[in-house]
Amino acid sequence: MSSIKKRLRKEKIAKLLMQFSGILITGSLFFIIGTILYKGLPHLTLDMITQTPKGGFYIGKDGGILNAILGSLYLAGLSTLLAVLIGIPICIYLNMYVKKGSTLAKTAKLIFDVLFGIPSIVYGAIAFSIMIWLGVRASLLGGVITITLLTIPIVVRTLDELLQTIPAELNQITKSLGATRWESAKVMLSYIKPGLFTAILLAFGRAIGDVAGVLLTTGFSDNIPVYLDEPTATLPLAIFFQLSSPIPEVQGRAYASALILTFIILSIVICTQYLASKQRKNRG
């Protein structure tokens, strides 16, 4: 009887700890969003979204951060596209063409696990060295190279975990129908399409929110980039530079910029969840 009481006591303690953790995480999230709204919303204007910085913008004068908004979208969009185009074939090869449990498969997955955990500043330093070797200056292209290197492990490891959830019977059925490995791979990708959207979201979210990697490689400009070899402003760098200012007005604009960045990521999450739910309904 005493052992049952001990087990029930442990279960209650574990339940309380889980509830406390949930409340703590949720509270932290609301605190962060609340702080951004409280400090940023009064400084968020239409001009800030629709205009580029004017002379003296970073000392409190007129202008906006349209250059940083578009620069972030260009950078995150291009790098995510490249990461997906490179990461999907890698993942297909490791799961469809390489024997499961082989040394190559284990080594490759270990390498991508290590790459997944490397800080973005390291990728920035590596990309910066590559840019110097190629003679490429700090620009949108440099940022795309950096963030692509950063997001490829995210795409590969996320898709690899998703492919592990596919029932073995599905692969056996496609093979029994005479499908080639590539045809089987297309069936697998169709099966995990909602998860593929999640992988793209993770890569895009990491790309648009990174500051350490792009600090060395993209430069900064008050203009909207037209070509890949032009310096590019991003929202994280704009927030960083504005928060570094001692002027309260500029600091308020930094929180407004953070609010815009949060809204972009939230919009992507909602769109991705909608597409994933629609795909699940179609598959059902």
ABEGO torsion letter per residue (X at the ends): XAAAAAAAAAAAAAAAAAAAAAAAAAAAAAAAAAAAAAAAAAABBAAAAABBBBBGAAAGBBEBAAAAAAAAAAAAAAAAAAAAAAAAAAAAAAAAABBBGBAAAAAAAAAAAAAAABBAAAAAAAAAAAAAAAGBBBBAAAAAAAAAAAAAAAAAAAAAAAAAABBAAAAAAAAAAGBBAAAAAAAAAAAAAAAAAAAAAAAAAAAAABAAAAAAAAEBBABBBABAABBBBBAAAAAAAAAABABAAAAAAAAAAAAAAAAAAAAAAAAAAAAAAAAAAAAX
